[in-house]
Amino acid sequence: MTARKERPKQDGPSKQDGTGARRVAANILQAVLNKGETLETALNRELGARDLANHPSDRAFARAISTTVLRRLGQIDAVLDAMLDKTLPESAAFAQALLRVGTAELLFLGSAPHAAVNCAVELTNSNRHTRPFRGLMNAILRRVTREGADIVKAQEAGMTNTPYWAWRSWELAYGADTAAAIADAHLGEPPLDLSVKSAPQNWAKTLGGECLPTGSVRLSHPGRIEELEGYGAGDWWVQDAAAALPHKLLGDVSGKAVLDLCAAPGGKTLALAAAGANVTAVDRAGGRLERLRENLTRTKLNADIVKADLTDWVPGRKWKKILLDAPCSATGTARRHPDVLHSKTAGDIASLAPVQAKLLSKAAEWLEPGGTLIYCTCSLEPLEGPAQVGLFLKNNPAFSRHPIDAQEIGGLAECLTPEGDLRTLPSHLGDKGGMDGFYAARLVLPE
C-alpha cells in the first residue's frame, strides 16, 4: 500500500497548520525523484489533492517546498549526508522526502523550526513504512536547525546543486565563470514572462510589470495567472523571454505561410499567428496538441494543426519559412523546471542528437529555394545546438548560415555567438531575473 493511500482520515477540511501542504510536497518529490515523473505532471496531480482542494495558500506552499528542494537538492542532501549514519531503506522513501522537505524549510524557506519539525514527525508517524523513523526524523531535523546553516555557508551553492555532467558540459562550452553564473541563476524562482499581441509597454503598465528589450512583459509577483487582466480575453500568453525570440528570426511573416515543427504546446505558433502568419503547426503529441488548440481558442488566433510523426510525414508541398523547435534535453529551462537536471543524463543528450539531426534534414527537404529555416532548442548543451548546425552545413553545402543581428533580438548582443547564432543563457538579463537557455541558428537555401 502506498503512502498516498494511507493518508489519515480527517473529519473536516484540511488542517490549516501546513501539514497537508507538506504531505503533498513529499508526494511530489517522491514522484519526481523516485518514480521519474516530470515536476509538471506531479504538480498537476498532487495539487488537486483533497487536502488542498480549498486552500490556495497551502497549494502555493506545497509548490514552493517541492521546487525549492529540487533547486537545492545538492545542498540539502549534503547536509543530510553529514548527519545520517546510513542511507534510509527504499521502503522509507517517504521519510527521505520528508527529511528533504524539512531541511528546505529550515534552511531556505524560513519556516518556524517547531512547525517544520513537528509536522515532519507527525507525517512520519502517519505512515506504517516510515513510523519506525519518527525518532530519527525528530533528531535529524533538530540537528539541521542547530547546525545546518553553518554547513550551507561553506557550500558552493551553484556547483553543489548541479549534476557533475551538466557542470562539466557548461564549463567546457562557456568557461568556469559562466558555468557558475548559469548554475547560480537556477537557484531562484524566476519571474513570469508574457508574450502579448500588441502594445507591450501598455500591458507592462497595466499589469504592474516591466517591458523587456525583446518585447516580453515580465511580472515579478503575478499571483494567479487566470486572474490577471487580459487572460480571459486572450490578449497574451505565458512564454519565457528567450523562447519568444526564435520566431522573430524569420523576419516579416504577415500574410505568409509558415511551417512550425514540433509546435506543441504552441508558444511560437501563437506568436507567429499573432504576427499575421498562416501557420501550419505539426506535432506528434496528442495531449500537447490539445493544449495548443485550447491556447489558440483563448487567444482567438488561428493555425492549421497537424498531428504527425515528422520522420514519416509527407506534407505534399514546401514552405519559404520553417521553424523547427527540435526535441532536446531542455536543460535551458531548469530555471522553471528544476526537475530537468535530475531527470537527464549525458547519455540522454547523446541519444537525442541523432533524432535532432534527422528532423533537421527532414525540415530542410520541405524548404523552398530562397527560403529560411530556423533550427532551435531549449538546451544549453553544444551537442544539441551548434554541433547539429555544423554537421548539417557540412552535409548540405547548398545551405548557408544567415547571421543574426542584435537589433532583431532587442539589442542583446551578448546573446549572439561569434558565428551569428542566438545563444541565450540563464545568466543573461541577470539583473532583471534571467532568461531560459536557448539556441537558434538561421539557415537559408539560395534561389
Secondary structure, 3 states (H helix, E strand, C coil): CCCHHHCCCCCCCCCCCCHHHHHHHHHHHHHHHHCCCCHHHHHHHHCCCHHHCCCHHHHHHHHHHHHHHHHCHHHHHHHHHHHCCCCCCHHHHHHHHHHHHHHHHHHHHCCCHHHHHHHHHHHHHCCCCCHHHHHHHHHHHHHHHHHHHHHHHCCCHHHHCCCHHHHHHHHHHHCHHHHHHHHHHCCCCCCEEEEECCCHHHHHHHHCCEECCCCCEEECCCCCHHHCCCCCCCCEEECCCCCCCHHHHHCCCCCCEEEEECCCCCHHHHHHHHCCCEEEEEECCHHHHHHHHHHHHHHCCCCEEEECCCCCCCCCCCEEEEEEECCCCCHHHCCCCCCHHHHCCHHHHHHHHHHHHHHHHHHHHCEEEEEEEEEEECCCCHHHCHHHHHHHHHHCCCCEECCCCHHHHCCCHHHECCCCCEEECCCCCHHHCCCCCEEEEEEECCC
